[in-house]
Amino acid sequence: MRILFIGDVVGQLGLSLIQHYVPELKRQLKPQVTIVNGENIADGKGITEKLYKALLQAGTDVVTLGNHAFRKRDIMDFIDGAKKMVRPANFPAGVPGQGYTIVNVNQTKLAVLNLQGRVFLDAIDDPFTKADEVLAEIKQITPLVFVDFHGEVTSEKLALAYYLDGQVAAVIGTHTHVQTNDARILPKGTAFLTDVGMTGSYEGILGVKKEPVIHNFLTKLPARFEPIETGAGQLGACYIDIKDDTGVATKIKTIRIDKDFPLEV
C-alpha cells in the first residue's frame, strides 16, 4: 500500500494548491490512500464543513487535525458525522469527534490515527499512553496504522516514533509547517519524518503575512495573523510504502513543490 500525506493546509490558497496538485500527484504516485492535515484551512485556524467537503472533493480520503481543531464553532455541528475526519485522540474524554478512522483499501484496512504533543501546547492527555490504549483497539481490526503526530517539539515527535517503532507503519509530524530533512525508516520498520511541511503561501511566514509576525517579535504586542491568499504557493508532502500483511514500512520519500522546486510532469 502506498500512502500520500500532505501537510498543514493554510487558507484558501492552500486549498487551491490541493485542488491543483493532488490529481497530478495521484497520477504520478498512484497512492491507495491520500491523507491531508486540514486544521489551518479556515483563515489559518480551524476547519468548516464546507472546507472539509472541499478537501474530500479534491481527492482526500482522510482529513487530520491538531491543536486548532475547534477554533471554528461550525465544527461542533458536523464533527460527529464527519467519518473521514479525525482530531487528536488524546483530547480529553467527552470531546466530540473521533481520534482514528479506518479506511478500506481493496481487501485491506488502514487505520489513520491523530495524536497531539503536549510540549509548548495545551496540556491534554498523554499521547504515549493514549497511543497504547487506541492501538489495542485498532490491532483487533488491522495491523496497518498511520499516525499524524501534531506537535511543536522535535524530541517529542522522535520519542513517540521510537516508542511506537514496529507497532505502526508511520509516524509523521505536523504543526511546525517547515519540512524537515530526516525522513527514514526506524529499526523495527516504522517510517518517520519530524515534519512534513505545509501547503499554502511560499512568501509569508508559515503561511501568514510577514508584517504582523515581525511586529510581534519586535514589540511583543498582540497581532492578528492572517493567511496570504495570493502569490507563490508551496506544498509539503511525503509518501510511504508499507507491506499489506505486516504494516511495516519499506519506503518514505518527501515531496516539496514550490517555485524553487516545481513539480515535474
C-alpha positions in Angstrom: 0.0 0.0 0.0 1.2 3.5 -0.8 0.1 6.5 1.4 0.3 10.1 0.3 0.3 12.5 3.2 0.1 16.3 2.7 0.9 18.8 5.5 -1.0 21.6 7.1 -3.2 23.3 4.6 -3.3 27.1 5.3 -6.2 29.2 4.0 -7.9 29.3 0.6 -4.5 29.4 -1.2 -3.7 26.1 0.5 -7.0 24.6 -0.7 -6.3 25.8 -4.2 -2.9 24.1 -4.2 -4.5 20.8 -3.0 -7.1 21.1 -5.8 -4.4 21.8 -8.4 -1.7 19.3 -7.4 -3.4 16.3 -5.9 -4.7 15.0 -9.2 -1.2 15.1 -10.7 0.4 13.6 -7.6 -2.1 10.8 -7.7 -1.4 10.2 -11.4 2.3 10.0 -10.8 2.5 8.2 -7.5 -0.7 6.1 -7.5 -1.3 6.2 -3.8 -4.1 4.0 -2.4 -4.8 6.5 0.4 -4.4 10.2 0.5 -4.4 12.0 3.9 -4.4 15.8 4.4 -3.9 17.8 7.6 -6.6 20.4 7.4 -6.5 22.1 10.8 -5.4 25.5 9.4 -7.6 25.7 6.3 -10.2 28.1 7.6 -8.5 31.5 7.7 -5.4 29.9 9.2 -7.0 28.3 12.2 -9.7 25.6 12.2 -11.9 24.0 9.6 -15.5 24.3 8.4 -17.9 21.7 7.0 -17.7 23.4 3.6 -13.9 23.2 3.6 -13.9 19.7 4.9 -16.1 18.6 2.0 -13.9 20.6 -0.5 -10.8 18.6 0.7 -12.7 15.3 0.1 -13.9 16.5 -3.3 -10.3 17.3 -4.2 -9.3 13.7 -3.7 -8.6 13.5 0.1 -9.5 10.2 1.8 -8.9 11.3 5.4 -8.6 14.8 7.0 -6.5 15.0 10.1 -6.5 18.0 12.6 -4.5 19.3 15.5 -4.5 22.0 18.2 -6.7 24.4 16.2 -9.3 21.7 15.5 -12.1 23.5 17.4 -11.2 27.2 16.5 -14.3 27.4 14.3 -17.7 26.9 16.0 -19.0 25.3 12.8 -17.1 22.2 13.6 -19.4 21.3 16.5 -22.3 21.0 14.1 -20.7 18.4 11.9 -17.7 16.7 13.5 -19.5 13.7 14.9 -20.9 12.9 11.4 -17.5 13.5 9.7 -16.4 9.9 9.4 -13.4 10.8 7.2 -12.0 13.4 9.7 -10.0 12.7 12.8 -9.0 15.1 15.7 -6.2 14.2 18.2 -7.2 11.1 20.0 -5.7 12.3 23.2 -8.1 15.2 23.6 -9.9 14.7 27.0 -12.9 12.3 27.3 -16.1 13.8 26.1 -14.6 15.9 23.3 -16.6 15.4 20.1 -15.2 13.6 17.1 -13.1 10.6 16.7 -9.4 10.0 17.2 -8.9 7.5 14.4 -10.7 6.1 11.4 -10.5 3.0 9.3 -10.1 3.2 5.5 -11.0 0.2 3.4 -8.4 -0.4 0.6 -9.4 -3.4 -1.6 -9.0 -6.4 0.8 -7.0 -4.5 3.4 -7.8 -1.8 6.0 -5.7 1.2 7.1 -6.2 2.9 10.4 -5.4 6.7 10.5 -4.6 7.9 14.0 -4.2 11.5 15.0 -2.3 12.5 18.2 -1.1 15.8 19.6 2.0 16.6 21.5 2.0 18.4 24.9 5.3 20.3 25.0 4.6 24.0 24.4 1.0 23.1 23.5 -2.2 22.5 25.6 -1.7 20.1 28.5 -4.1 17.5 27.1 -3.9 13.7 27.8 -0.6 11.9 27.4 -0.1 10.9 23.7 2.1 7.9 24.6 -0.4 6.1 26.9 -3.3 7.1 24.6 -1.5 5.5 21.7 -1.2 2.3 23.7 -4.9 2.4 24.5 -6.1 3.1 21.0 -3.7 0.7 19.3 -5.1 -2.1 21.4 -8.4 -1.4 19.7 -7.0 -0.8 16.2 -4.9 -4.0 16.2 -8.1 -6.0 16.6 -9.1 -4.6 13.1 -5.8 -4.1 11.2 -2.0 -4.1 11.6 -1.7 -1.1 9.2 -1.6 2.1 11.1 -0.6 5.7 10.0 0.0 8.3 12.7 -0.2 12.1 12.2 1.6 13.4 15.3 0.8 17.1 15.7 3.5 18.5 17.8 5.8 21.5 18.5 9.0 19.8 19.6 11.2 17.6 17.5 12.3 15.5 20.5 8.7 14.6 21.5 8.0 13.6 17.9 11.0 11.4 17.6 10.4 9.9 21.1 6.9 8.9 20.1 8.2 7.4 16.9 10.7 5.2 18.7 8.1 4.3 21.3 5.8 3.1 18.5 8.5 1.6 16.3 7.3 -1.7 14.9 3.7 -1.1 16.1 2.7 1.4 13.4 3.6 1.9 9.7 4.5 5.6 10.1 4.7 8.5 12.5 4.7 11.7 10.5 4.9 15.1 12.2 2.8 18.1 11.5 2.3 21.6 13.1 5.6 23.4 12.6 5.0 24.0 8.9 8.6 23.5 7.8 9.5 20.3 6.1 12.5 18.5 7.8 15.2 16.5 6.1 15.2 13.4 8.3 12.8 11.0 6.5 13.8 7.5 7.5 12.6 4.0 8.5 13.4 3.2 12.1 15.0 -0.2 13.1 11.7 -2.0 13.6 10.0 -0.8 10.4 8.2 2.5 11.2 8.6 5.3 8.8 9.4 8.7 10.4 9.5 12.3 9.4 9.7 15.1 12.1 7.6 17.5 10.0 6.0 17.0 6.6 5.7 20.8 5.9 2.8 23.0 5.0 0.6 23.8 2.0 -0.1 27.5 1.4 1.9 30.7 0.8 5.6 30.4 -0.1 6.1 34.1 0.5 4.9 34.6 4.1 5.9 33.3 7.5 4.4 29.8 8.0 1.7 30.8 5.5 0.7 34.1 7.1 1.5 37.7 6.3 5.1 38.7 7.4 4.5 42.2 8.8 2.3 41.3 11.8 4.7 38.4 12.7 7.7 40.7 12.6 5.9 43.4 14.6 5.0 40.9 17.2 8.7 39.8 17.6 9.8 43.5 17.8 7.2 44.7 20.3 5.6 41.6 21.9 2.3 43.2 21.3 -0.7 41.1 20.1 -1.1 40.9 16.4 -3.6 39.3 14.1 -2.0 36.7 11.9 -3.8 36.4 8.5 -3.0 33.8 5.8 -1.7 35.0 2.5 -4.2 34.0 -0.2 -2.4 35.1 -3.4 1.0 34.8 -4.9 3.5 31.9 -4.9 2.5 28.7 -3.1 4.1 25.7 -1.6 3.1 22.1 -1.0 4.8 19.9 1.6 4.1 16.1 1.5 5.5 12.7 1.6 4.6 9.2 0.5 5.1 5.9 2.4 5.1 2.4 1.0 4.0 -0.3 3.5 3.5 -4.0 3.4 -0.1 -5.0 3.4 0.3 -8.1 5.6 2.5 -6.7 8.4 2.2 -2.9 8.2 5.9 -2.5 8.1 7.2 0.5 6.0 9.5 -0.2 3.1 10.0 3.4 1.8 9.4 7.0 2.7 10.1 9.9 0.4 9.5 13.6 0.9 7.8 15.9 -1.7 8.4 19.6 -2.0 6.6 21.7 -4.5 7.2 25.5 -4.8 8.7 27.9 -7.3 12.2 26.7 -6.4 11.3 23.1 -6.7 8.5 22.8 -9.3 6.6 19.6 -9.9 7.9 17.8 -12.9 5.1 16.5 -15.1 
